[in-house]
Amino acid sequence: MRLLADQQWARLAPCLPHNAGKAGRPFADLRRIIEGIIYRYRTGIPWRDLPREGFGPWQTVWKRHRRWAADGIWDTVLVQLTAQADSADGIDWTVSVDSTINGAHQHATNTARPEKDTGAACRSKGEAPATIHQTLGARGGLRRARCGWPGL
């Protein structure tokens, strides 16, 4: 099952990490792994439902995707491919700004009414009463005090 054209793979392959010269088990076929990731995102299926005959074990595809996401490799690939496309004038950098005005419901705002006190804010520091403050006492030791409940 081929999801990437040969031209697309020729641009993508140099951006991907490889384990040539490294100790350990060699990587599985990278094209098959990448196409498994693409297939999964295009179809929206769970990882476990990835067709084994087309992409190999789903665990291999999932682990590679997860590791590369954690290591920032997908971000690097995106930067490299964007740079390639930009150098070939393949990206139109025109920005479109929409001036549509959207109204929000009054409860959607995150502001408090100044005329109505809800009693949730700590009057001394402007924080919730359950907030714990750590301050230095008179002798330099740490002292814990809850805002709103003196002596606790």
N, C-alpha and C positions, 0 to 999 in steps of 0.2 A: 504494500500500500504506500504510494508516494504522494505526500502532501506538499512537498517543496520541489520546485523545478530545479534542474541542475544548475542553472544560472544563480538562483537564490541560494542554493547550498554552497556554491563556489564563493559567494560573498560572506556567508555566515561561518563557514568552517574555520577560517583563520582567526576568527574572534573568540573561538571556544578554547577552553583549556584542554591540554592533552597530557598524558603521563609518559611520554616517550623519555626513556632514560631514568625513570623513577623506579624504585623497588616496589614490588607488590604485583597484584593482579592487574593485567591490562584492562583499560576501559572497554565496555561493550561498544558495539557499533554506534557512534555518536549520532549519525543521521537517523537511525532507527529510534533512538532515545528522544531526540528533538521532535521528530514527527509524532511520537507517542504523546509528548507534552502538548503539541499543537492540536492533535486529534481530541485530546481530553478537554481542552479549553473551547474548541469549536463546538463540540457536542454537548458539553455540560454534564457529562457522566461522572459518577464517582470513580476514583482511581482503580478500585477493585474490578470495575467493569471494562477496563481497557482490554481490547482483544489481544490475547497472548500470541496468536499466530502472526499478527502484523507488527507488534511492537515489543515482544518478549514479556518477561514477568513484570507485572505492574509495580512490584516493589522496587525494581531497578529504576524504572522511569520516575517513580515518586521520590526515591532517595536522591537521585541526581538533581531533580528539580529543587527539592528542599535544600540540599547542600549548596547548590549554586545560588539560590535566593539568599541564604544566610551569609554566604561569603561575598555577596555583592557582585557576582559574576554577571548576572542578568543586567545590572546597571551598566557595567563596563561594556557589555555587548551592545546595548542600546546606544551608548556614547560613540562607540566605534562605527556602528552602522550609520548613525546620524551624520558623523563626520564624513564618511565615504559618500553618502548621498548629497551632502552639502557641497563637497568638493567637485562633484559631477553636475552641480546645479540641478539636482533632482528634488530639492525642497523649495517650496514657495513659502517664504517667511511672512507673507501678508497676514496682518492681524485684523480680525473683524470684531468690532465692539458693538454689542447690542444695547440699545438705550431703553429697553422695555422697563417699565416701572411695575414692580410687584408689591402689592399690599400684604401686610401680615396681620393676622388676628391680634387683638389686644393682649391675649394671653401668651402669644408667641414671643413677646419681648422679654428680655432678661433684666428688666429694671424694676426697682421697687417704687411704690408711690410715696412721695415725701410726706403726704398728709396722713398716711396710715401706718402705724407702727405694728408690726406683726409679732414683736417680742422675741424673734428668733436671733436677732443680732445682739452681740455683747456690747453693752453701752460704753465700756471703757476702751476697748480696742477695735470695735467694729467686726468682731468675729463671733462664730457660734459659741454658745456657752460651754460646749463640750471640748473646746479647743484647749489643749494643754500647752502651757508656756514653760520654757526652761529659762530661768534667769539666774544671775549671780547674786547670792546673798551678801550680807554685810561682811562676812568673813571670807568671801571668794569662792565658797562652795556652790555647786549647782542646787537650785531649789525649784521644785515643780509646783505650779499653781494652775488651777483651772480658771479660765476666764468666766466671770459671772458668779462663781461660788467661792467667795473668799474663805480661806482657812482650810480648803480641801486640797 
